[in-house]
Amino acid sequence: MNSTNVAKSSSLIRRLLELVRFSHTVFALPFALLGFVLACIAPTSATAQATAWTVLVRLTGIVLCMVSARSAAMAFNRLVDAQIDARNPRTAGRHLPTGELAKWQVWVFFALMVIAFELACVVFLPNWLPIAFSLPLLIWICSYSFAKRFTEAAHLWLGSSLALSPICAWIALRGEEVLARPWDVLPSIWLGVAIALWVSGFDIIYACQDVEFDRGHKLHSVPARTGVARALKLAALAHVLMLIVLAPFPLMFPQLGLGVLYWLAWATVAMLVVIQHRSVRADDLSRVNFAFFNVNAALSLGFCTVVALDAWIS
């Protein structure tokens, strides 16, 4: 392969990564890794007798599953929304509307990510649950792309998609435990509920940018339905509920050994939530991107890192 072809391939890969907003992996991947750590720490783990190599292979599988599934869902979203994006001034500069990427290239990328996801699920055999749930999961997270065409619950749909990250990681690691004792998965589900509320809240904030466009094109969102001021209040309510759900987590699941560091992480999350909502006002949406990406990236990375450390050293 000559230098020209290498340059073209590198440019294509860069544009595809930009298309799927690869940097936004920081929202879900840390929670999947936190689910992995908590699943390892929890007593009677199916990995209790596993070698360090086996645990490393499964950790690699979780990362590959997360990246490929999210990339597939984002590519599908861009394909489904290509015409809508072209009409929206805020999104008209994206890769498909501008022709920087052809639809066939994105379809190929989508197919490759689906194949990569399915192959990554094989890593967890003889635990067959990841393979069994792989297709329903992909259908669910990709179907989100159609949600805003018929329901204001699209924000919650996205939240539930990201909420699956720690749940899937837990099941992938503790399949035998989950089959023998279905309630074993409860810690990850509890965490998943908090994630769903968190994502729903910040997605409502993000959607405030497109109120007039959504109304004009009969697209459903909370801001388009209620107005920006009320939507911001509902987003704040979702984040308060998230904090309420997270607060008793160590008490509900003492087997995880969480302590002081967890409470410090919770307090930091509360502070970041306040910063997020003070950054955006109904009459000033100029800092939506800061509230959406910077604050939530810090929240996800910070909370998951500290809690994982707390569980590991307990």
N, C-alpha and C positions, 0 to 999 in steps of 0.2 A: 504493500500500500504506500503510494507516494505521499509527499507532504501535503499536496492539495487535497487529496481524499481524506487525510487525517484531519486537516483543518475543517473540512466540510462536516465530517462526522462529529468532531468536537463541538462545532457550532450547533448542529442538530440536537445533540445531547443537552447542551446548555439551554436551548430554547424549550426543550421538552421539560426540563427541570423547572424552568421559569413558569411554564404552562401550568404545572401541577402544584406550584407554590411549595417546592420541596422544603423551604425554610419553615413552613407551617406544621411540619412534622413534630415540632416541639410542643404542640398542644396535646397530642395523644400518646406519642411514643414514651415520654417519661412515665405516664401512668401505667402503660403496659409493663415497663421495667419495674415499676414499684410493685405491681401485681406479681411479677416474677419473684422479687425479693421476699415479699410477704408469704408467697406460696412455699418458698424454700424454708422460711423460718417457722411457719406453722407446724405444730407437732403432728406426729403420725403422717408426715408427708410421704407421698409415694416416691419421692426422690431421696428418702433418708439413707438408702443403701447405694445410691447412685455414685459413680465415680465423678471426680472433678471434670473429667473429659466429657462425660454424658451431660452434666449440667451445662458446660460450656456450649456443647452442640445444641442443646435445647434453647439456651439463651440466644444463640445465633439464629435459630429458627424463628423465635419470637420477633426479633428485629427484622428479619427478612419478610415475615408475614405482615408485620405492621406497615413497612415501607411499601411493599408491593400492593397490598389491599388499598391503602390510602391513595397511592398513585393511580391505581385503576379507577377508583371512585372519582377522583378529581379529573382525570382525562375524560371519563364518561360525562361528567358534569359540563365540561367545556364543550363537548360535542353536542350535547342536548341543548345547551343554552347559546350556541353560536349565533343564531339569528337575533335572540334577545340582546346578547352582548353587543352586537353590531348596532342596535338601535339606541342603546343607552350611552350617553356621552361619557359617563364614568368608566365604562368597560369597552368602549369602541376601539381602544388601542391594544386590546389583547391579541394574542398570536393568531387565532383563527379569523377573527373579523378583518385583521389587516393583511392576511395572507402570508404571514411569516411562517406558518405551518399549514400544510394541506391536511384536509380531513383524513385522507387515507393514512398519512403518517401518524396521526393521533390514534386512529383505529388500530393500527399495527402496534403502537406503544401500549394501548389498552389491552390488546390480546396478549402481549408479552407479559404484562404485569399480572394478568389473571393466571397465566401458565406458571409464572414464578411463584405466585401465592399458593397454588395447588401443590407445586413441588415442595415448597417450604413446609407444608403441612405434613408431608411424608416423614420429615425429621422426627416427629413425635411418636411414630409407631414403636411398640405395639399399642400405644394409646390411639385408638381409632376415632375418638371424638372430634379432634380438629378437622379431619378429612370429612367426617359425616356432616359437620356444620359449616364447612367452607363455602359451599354454593349458596345455602340460605343466607349466610352472612353477606356475601358479595351482592346478592340480590337486594338485601335490605339497605346496605350503605349506598348502592348505586341508585336505588329507587328514590332516594332523597332528592335527586335532581328534578323529579317531576312534582314534588310536594307543593311548591309555591304556586303551582297552577290550579290547585284546588283546596288548599287549607292553610290557615294561619298557623297551624301546628308544625309548619316546616322547621321552625327553630328547634322545637323539641325533637323532631325527627333527626336533625343533625346532632343534637345533644345525645340522643340515644345511640347514634352510630359511634361517636367517640367514647361513650360510656362502656361500650363492649370491649375496649382495649384491656383493662385489668381483668375483666371477667374471662376473656378468651385466654389471656396469659395464664390465669389460675387453672383453668380447665386443661390447657395444654400440658401443664406441669403436673397436675394432680388428678389425672383422669380416673385412675383406679379409686382414689378416695371419693371423688364426686359420684361415681357409679355406685359405690358401696354406701355412701352417706351423702345424699344430695345436699343436705344443709351445710356441708363442708365449704361450699362455694359462697356462702353468705357474706363473708368479709369483702369479697370482690364486688358483689352485687351492691352492698352498702356504699362502697366507694364509687361504684358506677352511677348510683342515684345522684350523688353529689356532683359528679362530672356532668351528667345530663343537665342539671340545673345551672351549673357554671357556664357551659357552652351555650345553652338556650339564652341565658342572660346577655352574654357578650355578642351573640349573633343578632339579637334584637337591636342592640346598640349599633352594630354595623349596618343593619338594614335601614336605619334612619336616614342614611344618605340617599336612598332611592324612593322616598315616599311618593313624590309626584310621578315619577316614572312608573312605579308599580301600580298606582291608581289608574294612570292613563292606559296601561296595557293589561289591566285586569289580572294582575299578579297579586298573590296573597302574602301578606306579612302583617305582623302585629302593628308596626308603625303606620302602615297604609290603612289599617282598620281603625286604629284608635287615635292616630296623631302622634307626633314625636314626643310631646310632653308626657302623655300618659304611657307611652311605650317605654320611656326611660324609667318611669316609676315601676313598671312591671319588670323591667330588667333588674332593677335594684331589689325588688321583692324576690326574684329568682336567686339572686346572689346572697340575700339574707337567709333564705331557706337552705342554700348550699352550706353556709356556715353552721346553721343549726344541725344539719345532717352530719357534718364532719365533727362537731364538738364531742359527741359521746362515743366516737369510734373506738378509742382505746379501752373504754369501759365496757363496751358491748363485746369486744373481742380481746380479753386480757391475755389469751394465749399467744398473741403477737408480741407482747412485751414492750409496748410503746409507752413512753414516759415523758419526761420534761422536754426533750427535743421536739416531740410531736406538738406539744402545746405552744412552744415557741414558733413552730412552723404555722400552726393555726392562727396565731396572733398576727404573723406576718401576712398571711393570706387576707385576713380581715383588713389590715392596713392597705394592702394593694387594691382591695375592692373599693375602699373609700377613695383612693387616688383615682381609680378608673372612673368612678361616677362623678367626681368633682372635675374631671377633665372634659366632660361632655355636658353641654346644656342644650335645651331645646332651641335656643336662639343662637347657638354657636357650636357647629359640628366640625370645626376646623381640626380638632384633636382626636377625631374618631380613630384614625389609624394608630395613633400613639396608644389610646385606650385599648384598642382591639389587639394589636400585635405586641407592642413592647411590654405593657403591663401583664398581659396574660401569658406571654412567654416566660417572664420572670416568675409569675405565680406557679406555672406548671413545673419548670425546672427547679425552682427553689423548694417548693413544697415536697416534691417527689424525692429530691436528693436528701433533704434533711430527714424525712420520715423513713426512707430506706436505710439511712445511716443509723437512725434510732433503733430500728428493728434489728439491724445486723449486729450492733454492739450490745444489745440487751441480753 
